Amino acid sequence: MTLHRMHQDTNIGALTLLGNIKARFGPGIVIDLTGNVNVHEYAVICDNVHIFTHKHDWKGSRELRRDHNLIVFWSLSIGRDVYIAQDTTIVGGTEIGEGAVIGACSVVTKSVPAFEIWAGNPAKKIGER
């Protein structure tokens, strides 16, 4: 797992493992940690998942420059017994609810309610667990 700091002068967020710390992480995971990420027990995050906890808000800006006023930070919570399949990207201030399943190669831009199955780009509900 790679924990990446966006800019050298940006405060790094925290990765917190909650519960009995029985979460499982596959190889190639990238978490940018500019915001906080909470992972609850029994969560499974498969290979090559990318988690982003910031975005660049270019709305109203005509210049492409590094300006910390244009960066929006948020936190992410991954609930208990969540399964996130390989090659998934998670962006935005989202919460992955308890028991949720995210299909392979999905792009999650919204919060996923508990025990729902989501997939696609952008990810949307395709079933229930």
N, C-alpha and C positions, 0 to 999 in steps of 0.2 A: 504494500500500500504506500502511495506517495502522498505526503502532506505538503501542499504547496503554498508558499506565501506569495501573494500577488505582487506587492511592491516591498522593497526593503524597508521603507519607513511606515508601512501599514502595521497596525497592531494585529497580531495573529489571534484567531478565535481558538476555541477549545473543542477537542473531540472528547466527548464524555460517554463512557460505556456504563449503562445503568443496569441494575439488577445483579444477577449472578455472573455477569460477564461471560455468558455462553454464546455470544454472537460469533458468527463465522464470516471471514473475509477471504475472498478469492484473490488471486494475483492480478496485478495491473490496475488496481483501484486508485483513482486520483480524487482527493478531496482538497479543495483549495483553502479551506479554513480561514477565510477572511471574516466569516461569521461563525457562530457556534453550531456544532452538529451533535445531537444526542442520539445514541443508538441503544435501544432497549434489548433486554435479554432474548435469546433465541432468534434474533434477526439473522438472515443470511443475505450477504451481499456478494454476488458472483463476480466472475472475471471481468475486468476492463470497464467497470462502472465508473462514471465521472459525476462528481457532485460539486456544484458551484454555489457559493453562498454570497455572491455579489453580482451586480450588473452595472453597466455603464448607461446612464440616463442621458442620451444625446438630444432628447426633445428640447427644442428651443436653443440649442447650441449650434453655431455655424462653424466652430473650429474643432478640429480633431487634435486634442492635446491631453496630456495627463493632468487632470484637474480633479483633486479629490472631492470637490463639490459635485462632480458628475457621477460619482460612484455611490451606489446604493447597496448597503449590507443587510443581510437578514440571517435568521437562524433556521435550522432544519431539524425536525424530529422524525426519527424512524422508529415506529412502534414495535411492541413485543410481537414475536413470531411473524415478522414480515419477511417476504421472499422477494428479492430484486434480482432478476435474471441478467445474464451477461450482456455487455455492450449497451447498457442503459445510461441515459444522461438525465440528471435531475437538476433543474434550475428553478429559481424563485423561492420565495419564503413559503415553503410547502411543509405539510405534515403528512407522513405516510402512516395511516392509522393501523391499529393493532390487527394482525392477521391478514393484511393486504398482500396481494401478489401483483408484481409488475412484470409484464412479459418482456422477452428479449428484444433488444434494439429499440426500446421505447424512449420517448422524450417526455419526461414528466414536468409540466409547467404549472400544475394546480395541485391542491391538497387532495389526497386519496383517502376516502372514508374507510373506516374499519371493515375488514372482511370482504372488500371488493377486489375484483380482478380487473386490472387496467393494462392496455397495450396500445401501441401505435405511435405515430408522430404527427401531431401531438397525441399523447396518451389520453385515452378515454375509457370509460367503463365498458367492459365486454361481458361481465358476469359477476357472480357472487360466490364466495367460498362457503 
